[in-house]
Amino acid sequence: MRERTTGNVLFRIVSPVAVSGLLVALWWIAVSMTRDSIMPTPLQVALGFGELVQKGLLVKYTVASLFRVTWGYLLALSLGVPLGLALGWFAPVSIAVNPIIQLLRPISPIAWTPLAILWFGVSDLSPIFLIFLSTFFPVVVASAAAVGQINRVYVRSAINFGISGYALFRKVILPASVPQILTAMRVALGVAWLVVVAAEMIAVNSGLGFLIIDSRNAGNRYDLVVAGMVIIGLIGLVLDLAMRQLRRIKEFEWGFLGG
């Protein structure tokens, strides 16, 4: 059993590294064969990455992007999850509010960029607002759906034991909704990370999105463009791995088993 476990761990580590190495090799070969003077080689991207580190831009822009994502994402969760739970549990709230949610939800967050700049100017508030919008609606919809899909056996059993009102919501409805809410949070965080890059290309003058567009405009520094893309991908991977760890929290286990 221990050998099998060790083999699985090694496979999980070695296989992504091998595939990544293959993709880098194909990238290098493709650039060499086409003799494209604009598209950088992996070595040039690595040197560009080192340049960003040396100038202190990597930390500066990464912190700026993470700051905006953190505030927009947490604000969306703090409002979206309670509203979604209310929509799923209280019919009058759903009747009154759900049509407005469904009206605004299809509008792309990027479409709000002109209004964001008009209201908040070229500042951190503009991308934070766009990140909030991109995260808020998916979380609301997923939270409402999570309540609607709860196994009613849980609810009836709790009522039979005299649990009702707020206690029913806190002890049954919320824990049973956690699996879908956590999945929505994971997806929404990925969307927020996508939107911050797009927003920083338009609404601010810092962050990883700004790094990409500024490098492209400043003499076609595509080595820095690709380096910025790689950094965005790596940070997105780390954020996703962190969200997946929430499923292992002991207090959430019965919700996953029951779902």
C-alpha positions as CSV (number, residue, x, y, z in Angstrom):
1,M,0.0,0.0,0.0
2,R,2.8,2.4,0.9
3,E,4.6,1.7,-2.5
4,R,1.4,2.3,-4.3
5,T,0.9,5.6,-2.5
6,T,4.5,6.7,-3.2
7,G,4.0,5.8,-6.8
8,N,0.9,7.9,-7.1
9,V,2.6,10.9,-5.5
10,L,5.6,10.6,-7.8
11,F,3.2,10.4,-10.8
12,R,1.4,13.5,-9.7
13,I,4.7,15.4,-9.5
14,V,6.6,13.9,-12.5
15,S,3.8,13.9,-15.1
16,P,3.0,17.7,-15.0
17,V,6.7,18.5,-15.0
18,A,7.2,16.2,-18.0
19,V,4.3,17.7,-19.9
20,S,5.5,21.2,-19.1
21,G,9.0,20.4,-20.3
22,L,7.6,19.0,-23.5
23,L,5.5,22.1,-24.2
24,V,8.6,24.3,-23.5
25,A,10.6,22.2,-26.0
26,L,7.9,22.5,-28.6
27,W,7.7,26.2,-28.1
28,W,11.5,26.6,-28.5
29,I,11.5,24.4,-31.7
30,A,8.5,26.4,-33.2
31,V,10.3,29.7,-32.6
32,S,13.5,28.4,-34.0
33,M,11.9,26.9,-37.1
34,T,9.8,30.0,-37.9
35,R,12.8,32.3,-37.2
36,D,10.3,34.8,-35.7
37,S,12.2,37.8,-34.4
38,I,9.2,39.0,-32.3
39,M,8.1,35.8,-30.5
40,P,10.6,35.2,-27.7
41,T,12.2,31.9,-26.9
42,P,11.9,30.3,-23.4
43,L,15.4,31.6,-22.6
44,Q,14.5,35.2,-23.5
45,V,11.3,34.9,-21.4
46,A,13.4,33.6,-18.5
47,L,15.8,36.5,-18.9
48,G,12.8,38.9,-19.0
49,F,11.6,37.4,-15.8
50,G,14.9,38.0,-14.2
51,E,14.8,41.6,-15.4
52,L,11.4,42.1,-13.7
53,V,12.8,40.6,-10.5
54,Q,15.9,42.8,-10.6
55,K,13.9,46.0,-11.2
56,G,11.4,45.1,-8.4
57,L,8.5,45.2,-10.8
58,L,7.5,41.6,-10.3
59,V,6.7,42.0,-6.6
60,K,5.2,45.4,-7.1
61,Y,2.8,44.4,-9.8
62,T,1.9,41.1,-8.3
63,V,1.0,42.7,-5.0
64,A,-1.1,45.3,-6.7
65,S,-3.1,42.6,-8.6
66,L,-3.6,40.4,-5.6
67,F,-4.7,43.4,-3.5
68,R,-7.4,44.3,-6.0
69,V,-8.6,40.7,-6.4
70,T,-8.7,40.2,-2.6
71,W,-10.9,43.2,-2.0
72,G,-13.2,42.6,-4.9
73,Y,-13.5,38.9,-4.3
74,L,-14.1,39.1,-0.5
75,L,-16.7,41.9,-1.0
76,A,-18.5,39.8,-3.5
77,L,-18.5,36.8,-1.2
78,S,-19.7,38.8,1.8
79,L,-22.7,40.1,-0.1
80,G,-23.3,37.3,-2.6
81,V,-23.4,34.2,-0.4
82,P,-26.0,35.6,2.1
83,L,-28.1,37.0,-0.8
84,G,-27.9,33.7,-2.6
85,L,-28.9,31.7,0.5
86,A,-31.8,34.1,1.1
87,L,-32.9,33.7,-2.6
88,G,-32.9,29.9,-2.2
89,W,-34.6,29.7,1.1
90,F,-37.1,32.5,1.2
91,A,-39.6,32.5,-1.8
92,P,-40.6,36.2,-1.4
93,V,-37.0,37.3,-1.6
94,S,-36.5,35.2,-4.7
95,I,-39.7,36.6,-6.4
96,A,-38.6,40.2,-5.7
97,V,-34.9,40.1,-6.3
98,N,-34.2,37.2,-8.7
99,P,-35.4,39.0,-11.9
100,I,-33.0,41.9,-11.3
101,I,-30.1,39.4,-10.7
102,Q,-30.9,37.6,-14.0
103,L,-31.1,41.0,-15.8
104,L,-27.7,42.1,-14.7
105,R,-25.9,38.8,-14.6
106,P,-25.4,38.4,-18.4
107,I,-23.7,41.8,-18.7
108,S,-19.9,41.3,-19.1
109,P,-17.9,42.9,-16.3
110,I,-15.7,44.5,-18.9
111,A,-18.7,46.3,-20.4
112,W,-18.9,48.2,-17.1
113,T,-15.4,49.5,-17.5
114,P,-16.4,53.0,-18.9
115,L,-18.8,53.4,-16.0
116,A,-16.2,52.2,-13.5
117,I,-13.7,54.8,-14.7
118,L,-16.4,57.5,-14.7
119,W,-17.4,56.7,-11.1
120,F,-14.0,55.8,-9.5
121,G,-11.4,57.2,-11.9
122,V,-8.1,55.6,-12.8
123,S,-7.6,54.1,-9.3
124,D,-7.8,50.8,-7.5
125,L,-11.5,51.1,-7.0
126,S,-12.2,50.6,-10.7
127,P,-10.8,47.1,-11.0
128,I,-12.1,46.2,-7.6
129,F,-15.5,47.2,-8.7
130,L,-15.2,45.1,-11.9
131,I,-13.9,42.1,-9.9
132,F,-16.8,42.4,-7.5
133,L,-19.2,42.3,-10.4
134,S,-17.5,39.3,-12.1
135,T,-17.6,37.3,-8.8
136,F,-20.9,38.5,-7.2
137,F,-23.4,37.1,-9.7
138,P,-22.0,33.6,-10.0
139,V,-21.8,33.3,-6.3
140,V,-25.3,34.4,-5.8
141,V,-26.7,32.0,-8.4
142,A,-24.7,29.1,-7.1
143,S,-25.6,29.8,-3.5
144,A,-29.3,29.9,-4.3
145,A,-29.0,26.7,-6.4
146,A,-27.2,25.0,-3.5
147,V,-30.1,25.6,-1.2
148,G,-32.6,24.4,-3.7
149,Q,-30.8,21.1,-4.1
150,I,-30.5,20.2,-0.5
151,N,-31.7,16.8,0.4
152,R,-35.0,17.4,2.1
153,V,-34.5,14.4,4.3
154,Y,-32.1,16.6,6.3
155,V,-34.7,19.4,6.7
156,R,-37.5,17.0,7.7
157,S,-35.2,15.2,10.2
158,A,-34.2,18.4,11.8
159,I,-37.8,19.6,12.1
160,N,-38.8,16.3,13.7
161,F,-36.1,16.9,16.3
162,G,-37.6,20.4,17.0
163,I,-35.0,22.4,15.1
164,S,-36.5,25.4,13.2
165,G,-36.0,29.0,12.4
166,Y,-32.4,30.3,12.5
167,A,-31.2,27.1,14.2
168,L,-32.4,25.1,11.2
169,F,-30.7,27.5,8.8
170,R,-27.4,27.5,10.8
171,K,-27.2,23.8,11.5
172,V,-28.7,22.3,8.4
173,I,-29.2,24.6,5.4
174,L,-25.8,26.4,5.5
175,P,-23.6,23.2,6.1
176,A,-25.5,21.3,3.4
177,S,-25.0,24.1,0.9
178,V,-21.2,24.4,1.5
179,P,-20.0,22.0,-1.2
180,Q,-21.7,23.9,-4.1
181,I,-20.8,27.2,-2.5
182,L,-17.1,26.2,-2.3
183,T,-17.1,25.1,-5.9
184,A,-18.7,28.4,-6.9
185,M,-16.0,30.3,-4.9
186,R,-13.3,28.4,-6.7
187,V,-14.7,29.1,-10.1
188,A,-15.4,32.8,-9.1
189,L,-11.8,33.3,-7.9
190,G,-10.6,32.1,-11.3
191,V,-12.9,34.5,-13.0
192,A,-11.8,37.4,-10.7
193,W,-8.1,36.7,-11.6
194,L,-9.0,36.8,-15.3
195,V,-10.9,40.1,-14.9
196,V,-8.3,41.9,-12.9
197,V,-5.8,41.4,-15.8
198,A,-8.3,42.8,-18.3
199,A,-9.2,45.7,-16.0
200,E,-5.6,46.6,-15.4
201,M,-5.0,46.9,-19.1
202,I,-7.6,49.7,-19.2
203,A,-8.3,51.2,-15.9
204,V,-5.0,51.5,-13.9
205,N,-1.3,52.0,-14.4
206,S,0.0,49.1,-12.3
207,G,-0.5,45.4,-11.9
208,L,0.2,42.4,-14.1
209,G,-2.3,43.3,-16.7
210,F,-0.7,46.8,-17.0
211,L,2.7,45.0,-17.2
212,I,1.6,43.1,-20.3
213,I,0.1,46.0,-22.2
214,D,2.9,48.4,-21.2
215,S,5.5,45.9,-22.3
216,R,3.8,45.5,-25.6
217,N,3.6,49.3,-26.1
218,A,7.2,49.9,-24.9
219,G,9.1,48.7,-27.9
220,N,7.3,45.3,-28.4
221,R,8.9,43.7,-25.3
222,Y,7.2,40.4,-25.9
223,D,9.6,38.6,-23.6
224,L,8.1,40.6,-20.8
225,V,4.6,40.1,-22.2
226,V,5.0,36.3,-22.1
227,A,6.8,36.5,-18.7
228,G,3.8,38.3,-17.4
229,M,1.5,35.7,-18.8
230,V,3.5,32.9,-17.2
231,I,3.4,34.7,-13.8
232,I,-0.4,35.1,-14.1
233,G,-0.8,31.4,-14.8
234,L,1.4,30.3,-11.9
235,I,-0.4,32.6,-9.5
236,G,-3.8,31.4,-10.8
237,L,-2.6,27.8,-10.2
238,V,-1.6,28.6,-6.6
239,L,-4.9,30.3,-5.9
240,D,-6.8,27.3,-7.3
241,L,-4.8,24.9,-5.2
242,A,-5.5,27.0,-2.1
243,M,-9.3,26.9,-2.8
244,R,-9.2,23.2,-3.2
245,Q,-7.8,22.8,0.3
246,L,-11.0,24.2,1.7
247,R,-12.8,21.0,0.9
248,R,-10.6,19.3,3.6
249,I,-11.8,21.4,6.5
250,K,-13.4,19.0,9.0
251,E,-16.5,21.1,9.6
252,F,-17.5,20.8,5.9
253,E,-17.1,17.0,5.6
254,W,-20.7,16.0,6.2
255,G,-21.9,18.4,3.6
256,F,-19.7,16.8,1.0
257,L,-20.7,13.3,2.0
258,G,-24.4,14.3,2.0
259,G,-24.3,16.1,-1.3
